Amino acid sequence: MTRTASSIASILLLLGASFVSAQSVSTDGIEAQPEVAAPVIYTFTEVNFSNDTFTQLLGINKQGVIAGYHGSGLDAAHPNKGFTLTLPNTFASENYPNSAQTQVIGINNAGSTSGFYVDTAGRTHGFVDVGNHFIPIDFPGTTFNQMLGYNNLDQASGYWQDSAGNFHPYLWNKSTPLISILIPGAVSVQATGTNDIGATVGFYIDGAGVNHGFMYYTGKLFRFTYPAATFTQALGVNNANQVVGDYTDANANTHGFVWTLGKFQSVDDPNGIGTTIVNGINDSGTLVGFWGNTAAGISHGFVATHQ
């Protein structure tokens, strides 16, 4: 997740474990201007899984169906358990068969989902669930994978972790199962979302150890950092190329954001100012996310609709 030191982004196409081809794409490594947009007013609705202190809402589709999970995972008594949610409070459990923990993160308009699960041996695997059929996804030769975003073309974005703890982003789809995204000079990168028009978003760390968001689109790599932030990460994108995520200010408070046409808007749930993360956005501009003290096992989901 290091800042690109080169003006070249390479995409390596792999099928299974076999190398197929390599394509280099010229990119300017554009640094997006840190402008702040005129504010959009949001109405927030808190959503909590019944009888649990920990709920996170992570993705939302066109129909307003939400992907998420409950349970902090801090101990064996409170494992992560995935769900999809039809508002206002109809939860449908979704857990990888025989898993110890599951998080459901991405969801497309057909209701297919992506996420990850932890097996009984403690290994983490990515998955997509297409029509109630789970497909496990692990980059060849790896033991830690997470699939984070899922679009309407049945393409999922995620990453794998190497033995040194560094992250490597990739895309999955049915026709070309694995597409590894390499940003030369980066040590660790996560791909967190991809939309239907070819934009992929995520975040990386520069040489000073600071997180920055990125969007790779039409052969160009756009980098962005919230103004005066010490930490920025992009977590989701819709088909208008609106990007959502979170940033940390100089006082170590966390806020969500929406990045539209190169301009930022800070977003805080009124009940969670300074602890808000926006994780998903649909094509109507509805946001989902969470706030709270996750280290203490407290997290509240929210849905934010613009007025």
C-alpha positions in Angstrom: 0.0 0.0 0.0 2.8 2.4 -0.9 2.5 5.6 -3.1 3.4 4.8 -6.7 6.9 5.8 -7.5 6.5 5.2 -11.2 4.2 6.4 -14.0 3.5 2.8 -15.1 0.7 0.6 -13.7 1.0 -3.1 -14.7 -1.9 -5.5 -14.9 -1.0 -9.2 -14.9 -3.6 -11.6 -16.1 -3.5 -15.0 -14.5 -5.7 -18.0 -15.1 -5.6 -20.3 -12.1 -2.0 -20.6 -11.1 -0.7 -20.2 -14.7 0.7 -17.1 -16.2 -1.2 -16.1 -19.3 -0.1 -12.6 -20.4 1.1 -9.3 -19.2 -0.2 -5.9 -20.1 1.4 -2.6 -19.2 -0.9 0.5 -19.1 0.5 4.0 -19.2 -0.8 6.1 -16.3 0.0 9.7 -15.2 -0.4 8.8 -11.5 -2.7 11.8 -11.2 -2.9 13.4 -7.7 -6.5 14.4 -7.3 -7.0 18.0 -6.0 -7.9 18.1 -2.3 -11.1 20.1 -2.8 -14.0 20.0 -0.5 -17.5 19.8 -2.0 -20.6 21.8 -1.2 -22.3 19.7 1.6 -25.0 17.2 0.8 -27.4 16.8 3.7 -28.0 13.2 4.8 -30.6 11.6 7.0 -29.2 8.8 9.2 -31.0 5.7 10.3 -29.3 3.4 12.9 -29.5 -0.3 12.2 -28.5 -2.9 14.8 -28.7 -6.7 14.7 -31.0 -7.9 17.4 -29.4 -8.5 20.8 -25.9 -7.7 19.6 -23.7 -4.7 20.4 -21.8 -5.1 17.1 -23.2 -4.5 13.6 -21.5 -3.3 10.5 -23.2 -2.4 7.2 -20.8 -2.7 4.3 -22.4 -2.8 0.9 -25.8 -1.7 -0.6 -27.3 -2.5 -4.0 -29.8 -0.6 -6.2 -32.8 -2.2 -4.5 -31.5 -1.1 -1.1 -30.5 -4.6 0.1 -27.5 -4.4 2.4 -24.6 -6.7 3.0 -23.0 -6.8 6.4 -22.2 -8.9 9.5 -22.7 -8.9 13.3 -20.5 -10.2 16.1 -17.2 -8.6 17.0 -15.0 -11.7 16.5 -13.0 -10.6 19.6 -13.5 -14.0 21.2 -15.0 -17.4 20.4 -18.4 -16.4 22.0 -18.9 -13.5 19.5 -17.9 -14.7 16.0 -18.5 -12.7 12.9 -21.8 -13.8 11.3 -22.8 -12.6 7.8 -26.2 -11.4 6.7 -28.1 -9.5 4.1 -30.6 -7.0 5.2 -33.9 -5.8 3.7 -34.9 -2.6 5.5 -36.2 -1.9 8.0 -35.2 -5.0 9.9 -35.4 -8.2 7.9 -32.0 -10.0 8.3 -31.2 -13.1 6.3 -28.2 -15.1 7.7 -25.5 -15.8 5.1 -22.5 -17.8 6.3 -20.0 -19.9 4.4 -20.7 -23.6 5.1 -18.8 -25.0 8.1 -17.0 -21.7 8.6 -15.9 -20.4 12.0 -16.6 -16.7 11.0 -18.1 -15.0 7.9 -18.3 -11.4 6.7 -20.5 -10.4 3.8 -19.2 -7.2 2.2 -20.1 -6.6 -1.4 -23.6 -7.0 -3.0 -24.8 -6.5 -6.6 -28.2 -5.8 -8.0 -29.0 -9.5 -8.4 -28.4 -10.1 -4.7 -25.1 -12.0 -5.3 -22.5 -11.2 -2.6 -18.8 -11.3 -1.9 -16.9 -11.5 1.4 -14.6 -13.7 3.3 -14.7 -16.5 5.8 -12.4 -18.0 8.4 -12.2 -21.8 8.4 -11.9 -23.9 11.6 -8.1 -23.9 11.2 -8.0 -20.1 11.3 -7.2 -19.5 7.6 -9.0 -16.7 5.8 -10.6 -17.3 2.4 -12.4 -15.0 -0.1 -15.7 -16.1 -1.6 -18.6 -15.0 -3.9 -22.1 -16.3 -3.4 -24.0 -16.4 -6.7 -27.6 -17.5 -6.5 -27.0 -19.1 -3.1 -24.0 -21.0 -4.5 -20.8 -20.3 -2.7 -17.5 -20.1 -4.7 -14.3 -20.0 -2.7 -11.6 -17.7 -4.0 -8.0 -17.9 -3.0 -5.1 -16.5 -5.1 -2.9 -19.4 -6.1 -0.4 -20.3 -3.4 -1.8 -18.0 -0.7 -3.5 -18.7 2.6 -5.1 -15.3 3.4 -7.7 -13.7 1.0 -10.6 -11.3 1.3 -13.1 -10.4 -1.5 -14.5 -6.9 -0.7 -16.5 -5.5 -3.6 -18.9 -7.1 -6.1 -20.4 -5.5 -9.2 -23.2 -6.3 -11.7 -20.8 -8.0 -14.1 -20.0 -10.7 -11.6 -16.5 -9.2 -10.9 -15.2 -9.1 -7.4 -12.3 -7.1 -5.9 -10.1 -8.0 -3.0 -6.6 -8.9 -1.9 -4.3 -11.5 -0.6 -1.7 -11.2 2.2 1.8 -12.5 2.0 3.9 -13.9 4.9 5.4 -10.5 5.6 1.9 -9.1 6.2 1.8 -7.1 2.9 -1.4 -6.9 0.8 -1.6 -7.5 -2.9 -4.8 -6.5 -4.8 -6.7 -8.5 -7.5 -9.9 -8.9 -9.3 -11.9 -12.0 -10.0 -14.5 -12.8 -12.7 -16.0 -15.9 -14.2 -14.2 -15.7 -17.6 -10.8 -14.7 -16.4 -10.7 -15.9 -12.8 -7.8 -13.8 -11.4 -6.5 -10.4 -12.4 -3.6 -9.2 -10.3 -3.3 -5.4 -10.0 0.3 -4.2 -9.5 1.2 -0.6 -8.7 5.0 -0.5 -9.2 6.8 0.8 -6.1 3.9 -0.1 -3.8 4.6 -2.5 -0.9 1.0 -3.1 0.2 -2.3 -2.4 -1.6 -5.9 -3.4 -1.1 -8.6 -3.3 -3.9 -11.9 -2.6 -2.1 -14.4 -2.0 -4.9 -15.1 -2.1 -8.6 -18.0 -0.8 -10.6 -19.7 -1.7 -13.9 -17.8 0.9 -15.9 -14.3 -0.3 -15.1 -13.2 1.8 -12.1 -11.4 0.0 -9.3 -10.8 1.7 -5.9 -8.8 0.9 -2.9 -5.9 2.3 -0.7 -2.2 2.0 -0.3 0.6 3.2 2.0 3.3 5.6 1.0 7.0 5.4 2.0 6.3 7.3 5.2 3.6 4.8 6.2 0.6 7.0 5.4 -2.6 5.6 3.8 -4.0 7.2 0.6 -7.0 6.3 -1.5 -6.8 5.5 -5.2 -9.0 4.9 -8.2 -7.8 3.1 -11.3 -9.9 4.1 -14.3 -9.5 4.3 -18.1 -5.8 3.6 -17.8 -5.1 6.2 -15.2 -4.3 5.9 -11.5 -5.9 8.7 -9.5 -4.5 9.2 -6.0 -6.4 11.1 -3.3 -5.9 12.2 0.3 -8.5 14.0 2.4 -7.3 17.6 3.1 -5.0 17.6 6.1 -5.7 14.0 6.9 -3.2 11.6 8.4 -4.9 8.5 6.9 -7.3 8.1 3.9 -8.8 4.9 2.5 -11.3 4.3 -0.3 -13.8 1.5 0.5 -16.5 1.5 -2.2 -17.6 3.0 -5.5 -20.8 3.3 -7.5 -21.4 3.6 -11.2 -21.2 7.4 -11.1 -17.6 7.0 -9.9 -18.5 8.3 -6.5 -16.1 6.9 -4.0 -16.6 6.4 -0.3 -14.3 5.7 2.6 -12.8 7.2 5.7 -10.1 9.5 6.9 -8.3 10.3 10.2 -7.9 13.9 11.2 -5.0 15.5 13.1 -6.8 14.8 16.4 -7.0 11.0 15.6 -10.7 11.2 14.9 -12.2 9.0 12.1 -14.7 10.4 9.7 -16.4 9.0 6.6 -16.2 10.7 3.2 -17.8 10.9 -0.2 -15.5 11.8 -3.1 -17.4 13.1 -6.1 -15.8 14.4 -9.3 -12.6 15.0 -7.4 -14.2 16.8 -4.5 -14.6 15.5 -0.9 -17.4 15.7 1.6 -16.9 14.7 5.2 -19.6 12.5 6.6 -20.3 11.7 10.2 -23.2 9.9 11.8 -24.5 12.4 14.4 -24.3 9.7 17.0 -20.8 8.7 16.1 -18.9 11.9 15.3 -15.2 11.0 15.1 -15.8 7.3 14.8 -17.7 7.1 11.5 -16.7 4.9 8.5 -18.6 4.9 5.2 -18.1 1.6 3.5 -20.7 1.4 0.6 -22.7 3.6 -1.8 -25.3 2.6 -4.4 -26.2 4.3 -7.6 -28.9 6.4 -5.8 -26.2 7.8 -3.6 -27.4 6.0 -0.4 -24.6 5.3 2.0 -24.0 2.5 4.5 -21.4 2.2 7.2 -20.9 2.0 10.9 -19.6 3.9 13.9 -18.5 3.0 17.5 -15.5 1.6 19.4 -14.8 -1.6 17.5 -11.8 -2.4 19.7 -14.3 -2.6 22.6 -16.8 -4.7 20.6 -19.2 -1.8 20.0 -20.3 -1.0 16.5 -23.6 0.4 15.2 -24.6 0.2 11.5 -26.2 3.1 9.7 -27.9 4.0 6.4 -27.6 7.6 5.2 -30.0 8.9 2.5 -29.5 12.3 1.0 -32.2 15.0 1.1 
